[in-house]
């Protein structure tokens, strides 16, 4: 899941890496943005569940080859970025140039994480709605991606 998101970001980043780029624990910018967006969803309800953490650690290990310790460190760093962020705009700006279907695919991956703990908190759903709006994803596609993940 993280690998697919990272590939989308790496292919379509609108800005070259610079001093404003976000990098976490040795991950490149696209990998870091992938992890941060996933954590935005995981933390939206104020609780980072064990199921959500396990899913992210497994993805970091299998898709980026990180050890469990390195994955924990990356998650902690990304968590700090999320908690100190003033808005989602900083994290979503590089995504504006993605083709529409790739943005919909990104939203679908974020829905999967939201359902990792088998419950959807209204705050998680609200964050997903906000991200969909920032990425100019139609409401009908927002609903369709949710339904695909819950089936």
Rosetta blueprint (number, residue, H / E / L):
1 X L
2 X H
3 X H
4 X H
5 X H
6 X H
7 X H
8 X H
9 X H
10 X H
11 X H
12 X H
13 X L
14 X L
15 X L
16 X L
17 X L
18 X L
19 X L
20 X L
21 X L
22 X L
23 X L
24 X L
25 X L
26 X L
27 X L
28 X L
29 X H
30 X H
31 X H
32 X H
33 X H
34 X H
35 X H
36 X H
37 X H
38 X H
39 X H
40 X H
41 X H
42 X H
43 X H
44 X L
45 X L
46 X L
47 X L
48 X L
49 X L
50 X H
51 X H
52 X H
53 X H
54 X H
55 X H
56 X H
57 X H
58 X H
59 X H
60 X H
61 X H
62 X H
63 X H
64 X H
65 X L
66 X L
67 X L
68 X H
69 X H
70 X H
71 X H
72 X H
73 X H
74 X H
75 X H
76 X H
77 X H
78 X H
79 X H
80 X H
81 X H
82 X H
83 X H
84 X H
85 X L
86 X L
87 X L
88 X L
89 X H
90 X H
91 X H
92 X H
93 X H
94 X H
95 X H
96 X L
97 X L
98 X L
99 X L
100 X H
101 X H
102 X H
103 X H
104 X H
105 X H
106 X H
107 X H
108 X H
109 X H
110 X H
111 X H
112 X H
113 X H
114 X H
115 X L
116 X L
117 X L
118 X L
119 X L
120 X L
121 X L
122 X H
123 X H
124 X H
125 X H
126 X H
127 X H
128 X H
129 X H
130 X H
131 X H
132 X H
133 X H
134 X H
135 X L
136 X L
137 X L
138 X L
139 X H
140 X H
141 X H
142 X H
143 X H
144 X H
145 X H
146 X H
147 X H
148 X H
149 X H
150 X H
151 X L
